[in-house]
């Protein structure tokens, strides 16, 4: 066995985990499976690409690699802009589409179908603006550093892992220790009662979109940095995202992250033992198995 | 000052409400409760009692008419803003956050208070409900039915509302626990909180209420002092009538 699968799995898994957190948050608070969530990853990646490119054109010194990493300061700055703008995009989609459907008290299936429509629109727009040709944040090649035990990782990969860990811990603290976190948990349990108690449900919904889309943007930028930026990157990650959100237990942030890592690792090991052509099937197998045997997921509470 | 001299705390004028526009459940109710009163809303099943109080709380659409808290019209105030006007509502079921701890339930309600008053109010509620104070970090879902009701009431009281509306707090509780809940409500009322109580448990509710109103088919059909209504034949007819009819038919 090649221990490198462990590192590959962790890196992919942390991207899946960050995306799955957004899926699990929207699912638990807005009560529908948002199939457009993958597109937020892709949009985040492309916005960062555009901003980073513009910054590099304005100030070429920003393109010089920072320390051991493959990218210059243009990318972290662009990432912050991408997080904010992807959050804004999610709010815009909500205002134009989901919010209107909520106001009409639409059923879940209408919301889900609307999210399919939103996904198609967002993806086609990306393809229209940026073409289907893969793009890269940087042309620099990185040498993987030996970590011992046969493991190797590039500085970019290690940074991604660390950043994902920090984000998950921060979000967990936000949900469990702060007023907005308590309000989010309250709305997720009983929206009407939350209103009666004085929680502004609209504010909670806005927060959920901003957090979910912001994390999706980070995951998209990681995917773009470690692999490549493509209009279909969100669609390709959609099944793993849902597998992780459901495996982790809907509503559980640590669960989504842990499950993301499990899905990522399983995929990586499957590539080794079964063959790369089966990679895409793994998330599907996990999804079906969880739905059959433990529908509430690892950390979920039975309905 | 007698009860009838006190200013009106909560009132409705020709209130029409219901989930569907063309199917009003509450069909024009004029209601008023004075400050410090405890009024029970009675009526047979399906009379619209619950819809009536939910419409006041902003949970059921009001088609026409008004609801006022003191002099302020609160008809179109969104549900989450009503608590800021001093109107607290305790729903019948699922009236606590089961996945949050006792303390978190109270903190959530305290959030609309100025920061410096939050801890003080929660401490005051713990003083009133020692059962809750004993285990603040316990998940509310693990509480018994009676304790859940107490938590729901405590949470409503955190913000010191002027009017407290409760939708069937006795539902699903044993008679002993009902007695406890009702004596707590009476004690809260005696501290000056105006209480509107929707109840099926007629006897227990009339025992603590000052006044009762009876809703039938979405209309306010009868009202009077609780003490006299307890023996009123109309009350007996409204509640026992349904049970008497099949008997009479069978005879």
Contacts between the chains, C-beta under 8 A, distances in Angstrom:
chain1	res1	chain2	res2	distance
A	179	B	107	7.7
A	179	B	111	5.5
A	182	B	100	6.8
A	182	B	104	5.6
A	182	B	107	6.4
A	182	B	108	5.3
A	182	B	111	7.9
A	183	B	108	6.8
A	183	B	111	7.5
A	185	B	97	7.4
A	185	B	99	6.4
A	185	B	100	6.2
A	185	B	104	8.0
A	186	B	97	5.2
A	186	B	100	6.6
A	186	B	108	5.6
A	189	B	97	5.2
A	189	B	98	6.7
A	189	B	99	5.2
A	189	B	100	7.4
A	190	B	94	5.6
A	190	B	97	6.6
A	192	B	59	6.2
A	192	B	79	7.7
A	192	B	91	7.5
A	193	B	91	6.4
A	193	B	94	6.4
A	193	B	95	6.5
A	193	B	96	7.9
A	193	B	97	7.0
A	194	B	80	7.7
A	194	B	97	7.9
A	194	B	108	7.9
A	195	B	58	7.7
A	195	B	59	7.6
A	195	B	78	7.6
A	195	B	79	4.2
A	195	B	80	4.4
A	196	B	57	6.4
A	196	B	59	7.2
A	196	B	79	6.0
A	196	B	80	7.5
A	196	B	83	7.2
A	196	B	89	5.1
A	196	B	91	6.7
A	197	B	80	7.8
A	197	B	83	6.9
A	197	B	108	5.6
A	197	B	109	5.1
A	197	B	155	6.8
A	198	B	80	5.4
A	198	B	81	8.0
A	198	B	83	4.2
A	198	B	84	6.8
A	198	B	109	6.7
A	198	B	111	6.6
A	198	B	112	4.5
A	198	B	159	7.4
A	199	B	80	6.0
A	199	B	108	6.9
A	199	B	111	7.6
A	200	B	80	5.3
A	201	B	80	6.7
A	301	B	99	7.4
